[in-house]
């Protein structure tokens, strides 16, 4: 990264131009006198003491008292971690403030679904889902749109990724990824729509891809609702995946364990390829009393139909039926599924 780019990024984090330049100079020189920083950086001598004092208040510089007084740069890792913590804290406070403001004005919660205007914005949202997912990513899309997601997908080796597309052949950039299941979509027109789902947190969907002349007028839909996303996941499997041909199975044995998954149908899809029995930990709620529970045992069986999806977990003293979110026929409504081996 060029020095000019580093200086610009430091200014985004709240430093002035002179403060950014002084900190970068100290990283080069190590503990230094103010006059040395002036000579190296070109910051006016009349400003340097104010600049260094401000950096000290912001946590970027330690002042070593003595004769002469020295200024030492704080370890960049410590500085950046503090910036990250402050940014996350500010973002969370802003999210809460925005939600409260919307509620005060409209008398209701923020909507669960939004229209996204413009094709470039749609790509940005899809890439955000892939970057932010913690456990599993489900994608159904024509290969043309999949290419827009290639950069972020190539970097994700730490989550399970299931991709359904109109593959003519397995692309090289996906072929050797252990954490990917690829399926070739059926030929029905409704299989050509696009869905990008990350965990139970976000989902994006739209119909056919736009022509170049229509990209500015293009709309997609962005969802942040556990209830809706659970329905989308059900449709992803029963409408798309179950009507497609698997062309690249999961390399389960080479995946890092434990493997945490969000959806019961994803768990069963993995178990079909990994085989039974498998050790598992399930976090969820008892359907009898709605209390939070955690169970550990072995998956010894599963049931998978368009209407039903559950696993049978054998613990030390009994067999327990576990479904996904929204379950009502099983013993436990699973919220998080952790495959241990």
C-alpha positions in Angstrom: 0.0 0.0 0.0 1.4 3.4 -0.9 2.1 6.0 1.8 -0.5 8.4 0.3 -3.1 5.7 0.6 -2.2 5.0 4.2 -2.4 8.7 5.0 -5.9 8.9 3.4 -7.1 5.9 5.4 -5.8 7.3 8.7 -7.7 10.5 8.0 -10.9 8.4 7.6 -10.3 7.1 11.2 -10.4 10.7 12.5 -6.8 11.9 12.3 -5.9 15.2 10.6 -3.5 15.3 7.7 -0.6 16.4 10.0 -1.4 13.8 12.6 -1.5 11.0 10.0 1.9 12.2 8.7 3.4 12.5 12.1 2.3 9.0 13.2 3.6 7.4 9.9 6.9 9.3 10.4 7.3 8.0 13.9 6.7 4.4 12.7 9.7 5.0 10.4 12.0 6.7 12.9 11.0 5.0 16.2 11.1 7.1 19.4 12.1 10.6 18.3 12.4 14.3 19.3 9.8 16.7 17.9 12.4 18.4 15.9 13.4 15.1 14.2 9.7 14.5 13.3 9.5 18.0 11.8 12.6 17.5 9.7 11.5 14.1 8.4 7.8 14.9 7.8 7.9 18.6 6.7 5.2 19.5 9.4 5.8 23.1 10.4 7.8 23.5 13.6 5.0 25.8 15.0 2.5 23.0 14.7 4.5 19.9 15.7 4.0 20.0 19.4 0.2 20.4 19.1 0.1 17.6 16.6 2.1 15.2 18.8 0.1 16.1 21.9 -3.1 15.4 20.0 -1.8 12.0 18.9 -1.0 11.2 22.5 -4.6 12.0 23.6 -6.0 9.8 20.8 -3.8 6.9 21.8 -1.4 6.9 18.8 1.7 8.2 20.6 3.4 7.6 24.0 5.3 10.6 25.4 8.6 9.5 27.0 9.4 12.3 29.5 13.0 13.2 30.0 15.7 15.4 28.4 15.1 15.5 25.5 11.4 14.6 25.5 10.8 11.7 23.1 7.6 10.7 21.2 7.1 6.9 20.5 4.5 5.4 18.2 2.1 3.0 19.8 2.1 -0.5 18.3 -0.1 -0.3 15.1 -1.9 -3.5 16.1 -3.0 -2.0 19.4 -4.1 1.2 17.7 -6.1 -0.5 14.9 -7.8 -2.8 17.4 -8.9 0.2 19.4 -10.2 1.9 16.2 -12.0 -1.3 15.3 -13.7 -1.6 18.8 -14.7 2.1 18.7 -16.1 1.7 15.2 -18.1 -1.3 16.1 -19.4 0.3 19.3 -20.4 3.5 17.3 -22.1 1.4 14.6 -24.1 -0.5 17.2 -25.2 2.7 18.9 -26.2 4.2 15.6 -28.2 1.1 14.7 -30.1 1.3 18.0 -30.6 5.1 17.5 -32.0 4.6 14.0 -34.3 1.9 15.1 -35.7 4.0 18.0 -36.1 7.0 15.7 -38.0 5.0 13.1 -40.2 3.5 15.9 -40.9 6.9 17.3 -41.9 8.4 13.9 -43.8 5.4 12.4 -44.9 3.5 15.5 -43.5 0.2 14.3 -40.2 -1.6 13.8 -38.0 -1.1 10.7 -39.3 -3.1 7.7 -38.1 -6.6 7.2 -37.7 -6.3 3.4 -36.4 -3.5 1.3 -36.1 -2.9 -2.5 -32.6 -2.4 -3.7 -32.3 0.0 -6.7 -29.6 -0.5 -9.3 -27.6 -3.6 -10.4 -24.3 -2.4 -8.9 -26.1 -2.0 -5.5 -27.4 -5.5 -5.9 -23.9 -6.9 -6.4 -22.7 -5.0 -3.4 -25.4 -6.5 -1.2 -24.8 -10.0 -2.4 -21.1 -9.6 -1.7 -21.8 -8.3 1.7 -23.9 -11.4 2.5 -21.0 -13.6 1.5 -18.4 -11.6 3.4 -20.5 -11.5 6.6 -21.9 -15.0 6.8 -20.5 -17.0 9.7 -21.7 -20.5 9.0 -23.4 -21.2 5.7 -24.0 -19.5 2.3 -26.7 -20.7 -0.1 -26.7 -19.4 -3.7 -29.0 -20.1 -6.6 -28.1 -18.0 -9.7 -27.1 -18.1 -13.3 -23.4 -18.5 -13.8 -23.2 -15.0 -15.3 -24.1 -13.5 -11.9 -21.9 -16.0 -10.0 -18.9 -14.5 -11.7 -19.6 -11.1 -10.0 -19.3 -12.9 -6.7 -16.1 -14.8 -7.5 -13.7 -12.5 -5.6 -15.5 -12.8 -2.3 -16.4 -16.5 -2.7 -12.7 -17.5 -3.4 -11.8 -16.0 0.0 -14.3 -18.0 2.0 -12.8 -21.3 3.0 -14.2 -21.2 6.6 -18.0 -21.6 5.9 -20.1 -24.1 4.0 -21.1 -22.9 0.6 -23.8 -24.5 -1.6 -24.1 -23.1 -5.1 -26.8 -24.0 -7.7 -26.1 -22.7 -11.2 -26.4 -23.5 -14.9 -22.9 -25.0 -15.0 -21.7 -26.2 -18.3 -18.6 -27.5 -16.5 -17.2 -27.1 -13.0 -15.3 -23.8 -12.9 -11.6 -24.2 -11.9 -11.9 -21.5 -9.2 -14.5 -23.6 -7.4 -13.3 -27.1 -8.3 -10.7 -27.6 -5.5 -12.6 -25.9 -2.6 -13.3 -28.5 0.1 -16.1 -26.4 1.6 -18.3 -26.2 -1.5 -21.2 -28.2 -2.9 -22.0 -27.5 -6.5 -25.3 -28.4 -8.2 -26.3 -28.0 -11.8 -29.8 -26.5 -12.0 -32.7 -28.0 -13.8 -34.1 -26.5 -17.0 -37.4 -25.0 -15.7 -37.5 -21.2 -16.1 -38.2 -20.7 -12.4 -34.8 -22.2 -11.6 -33.1 -19.2 -13.2 -34.0 -16.7 -10.4 -31.3 -15.6 -8.0 -31.2 -16.2 -4.3 -28.2 -15.4 -2.0 -28.7 -16.4 1.6 -26.3 -16.0 4.5 -27.0 -17.9 7.7 -30.4 -16.7 9.0 -29.3 -13.1 8.9 -29.6 -11.8 5.4 -31.1 -12.8 2.0 -31.2 -11.2 -1.4 -33.3 -12.3 -4.3 -34.3 -11.1 -7.8 -35.7 -12.5 -11.1 -33.9 -12.5 -14.4 -30.6 -10.6 -15.0 -31.0 -7.2 -16.6 -29.8 -6.2 -20.0 -27.1 -3.5 -20.0 -29.6 -0.8 -20.8 -31.8 -1.7 -17.8 -29.2 -2.0 -15.1 -30.0 1.5 -13.6 -33.7 0.6 -13.4 -33.0 -2.8 -12.0 -34.5 -3.8 -8.6 -33.7 -6.6 -6.2 -35.0 -7.4 -2.7 -33.0 -7.4 0.5 -34.4 -9.3 3.6 -33.4 -9.2 7.2 -35.9 -11.4 9.0 -35.3 -14.9 10.5 -38.9 -15.9 9.8 -38.8 -15.0 6.1 -35.3 -16.4 5.6 -36.4 -19.7 7.0 -39.1 -19.9 4.3 -36.6 -18.9 1.7 -34.2 -21.7 2.8 -37.1 -24.2 2.6 -37.8 -23.0 -1.0 -34.1 -23.1 -1.8 -33.9 -26.8 -1.1 -37.4 -28.1 -2.1 -37.7 -26.0 -5.3 -34.1 -25.6 -6.4 -31.6 -28.0 -4.8 -33.8 -31.1 -4.8 -34.5 -30.6 -8.5 -30.8 -30.1 -9.4 -27.9 -32.5 -10.1 -24.9 -32.5 -7.7 -21.8 -32.1 -9.8 -19.3 -31.5 -7.0 -19.9 -33.0 -3.5 -18.6 -31.7 -0.3 -15.1 -32.8 0.8 -16.3 -33.2 4.4 -13.3 -35.0 5.8 -11.1 -32.2 4.8 -13.2 -29.5 6.3 -12.2 -28.0 9.7 -14.3 -29.2 12.6 -16.4 -28.4 14.4 -18.7 -27.4 11.5 -21.5 -25.0 12.6 -24.6 -24.9 10.5 -27.7 -22.7 10.6 -30.4 -24.8 8.9 -31.7 -28.3 9.4 -31.9 -29.0 5.7 -28.3 -27.9 5.3 -27.4 -30.3 8.1 -29.1 -33.2 6.4 -27.6 -32.3 3.0 -24.1 -32.5 4.6 -25.0 -35.8 6.5 -26.1 -37.4 3.2 -22.6 -36.8 1.9 -20.6 -37.3 5.1 -22.5 -40.5 6.3 -23.8 -41.6 9.7 -23.4 -41.7 12.6 -21.9 -38.3 13.4 -21.3 -36.6 16.7 -23.3 -33.4 17.1 -24.2 -30.7 19.5 -27.5 -28.9 19.1 -28.5 -25.6 20.6 -32.2 -24.8 20.6 -35.4 -24.8 22.5 -37.5 -27.6 23.9 -40.9 -27.6 22.2 -42.5 -28.9 25.5 -41.6 -25.8 27.6 -39.8 -23.4 25.2 -36.7 -23.4 27.5 -33.2 -23.1 26.0 -31.5 -26.5 25.8 -28.2 -27.9 24.6 -27.8 -31.6 23.7 -24.9 -33.7 22.6 -25.0 -37.1 21.0 -24.8 -39.0 17.7 -27.0 -38.4 14.7 -28.2 -41.9 13.8 -31.0 -41.1 11.3 -32.7 -38.3 9.5 -36.0 -37.6 7.7 -36.1 -35.4 4.7 -39.2 -34.7 2.6 -40.7 -31.5 1.0 -42.8 -31.1 4.2 -40.5 -32.5 6.9 -36.8 -32.2 7.9 -35.4 -33.6 11.1 -32.6 -35.6 12.6 -32.6 -38.2 15.3 -29.9 -37.7 18.0 -29.1 -40.5 20.3 -27.8 -39.3 23.7 -26.7 -41.4 26.6 -30.2 -42.3 27.6 -32.7 -41.5 24.9 -33.4 -40.6 21.2 -34.4 -37.1 20.5 -36.0 -35.7 17.3 -34.5 -32.3 16.3 -36.0 -30.0 13.7 -35.1 -26.5 12.5 -36.6 -23.2 13.4 -40.4 -23.3 13.2 -40.5 -26.9 14.2 -43.7 -28.2 15.9 -43.7 -32.0 15.5 -40.2 -32.6 16.9 -38.8 -32.6 20.5 -36.4 -29.7 19.9 -36.4 -26.7 17.7 -32.8 -26.4 16.6 -31.2 -23.0 16.3 -27.5 -24.0 15.8 -26.1 -27.4 14.7 -22.5 -28.2 15.5 -21.0 -31.2 13.7 -18.1 -32.3 15.9 -16.3 -35.0 13.7 
